[in-house]
Amino acid sequence: MLTHSMPSASSVVTSAAKPIADGHDELIKLIGDSEIVLIGEASHGTHDFYSVREELTRRLIAEKGFRIVALEADWPDALRVSRYVNGRSDDKNAQEALSGFRRFPSWMWRNTVMEKFVEWMKDWNFEKSARETVGIFGMDLYSMHTSMDAVVEYLDDVDPEAAERARHRYRCFDHFGGDPQHYGYMTSKGDAAPCEEAVVRQLMELRERRMELIMRDGKTAEDEFFYAEQNARLVVNAEQYYRSMFMGRRSSWNLRDRHMTGTLAALKLHYANGDGKMVVWAHNSHLGDARATEMALRGEVNVGQLMRQKFGSRVFNIGFSTYTGTVTAARNWGDPAKCRRVVPGLPDSYEALFHDTGMDGFWLDLREGEAIVKILAQERLQRAIGVIYRPETERESHYFKASLPWQFDVMIHIEETSALKPLDRISEWDEEDLPETYPSGF
């Protein structure tokens, strides 16, 4: 009697894997008519993730009419870059345009891949009509004080009296020395009055005067108002975010991702009356659907989930993974960035499963094929490295449980990756930082 053994998980993945080909033709074809393409990353410091999504984004712009690139970055800093690529700034080159990214971790956006991409966007926009030009924007909310300054600067140009009212409202934060976390701590403990009413009133006044302010100079005035409005909205959400930081992770995480989703919706509405196509660059943990991960058990939502709920099938979601290599990361918040060794993926992880295929790199269509969906839907560990990497606590610090086919539409795996190269490299960056426990400690 013949018996038939079940195929191994790695053999099923191998059968479904598609090569990472130059040009990414098949993946571009699969994206099809999607209007919002979310492109993740398994770390904030891996060159290969940035490079592949830069290549994909250039093709989406050139071939499919995408106009908006949104980053997990601060709005004012990214807006400076957007002005540069659209010929509206005095910056002489991409490095100078990217110099606004000074806050830790500056390497996320001040790196060699971004420099190349920014110059490409400027060249692309040079001979294009206004309808075809591309902008690059930040969707994060950490720039509270910089955004307050930007609101006042905008009003100084269009209405000095309104600018004085904005200054008066924003002076509410002067007692906290420019440290938003200190503000959040003092107000959440009841040791200082919150500034919520003042910042909400500033946003409301700006919105109430929208038509008056944008009638002055056509499309340019409309764009400048939109930029100022997003800064004022950011201040409102950041004020709430920093107070919530001391009330528990779920509250602050959800506020941040709802803010980012709101920024994406506002960008889409502002450009081409809601028809503007956009590419979003952020971490897998923000872009993979939270409902397919243990985040849901904690009551957390994220951009990927909220965008799918809002825009449905118009969203196409791509994730990344790697088994080993190097990464640019710090040991602790605010420490210098170093080139650090990524330890091999843990057993029972997607990374280990993909490693078992013996392939250097591939991508998977997670919507195609009953066998691959069945194998990958079984909950496994998934690695997430942010700007901090602590391999000595690898499992606790950098893994969470996920069900891949419901999290992403496509997963790109690169077996061995290399560290992102910052534009501001210190000498220590070039010294590969091997954890003391590598490799015997895992």
Disulfide bonds with the S-S distance in Angstrom:
Cys172-Cys195 1.97
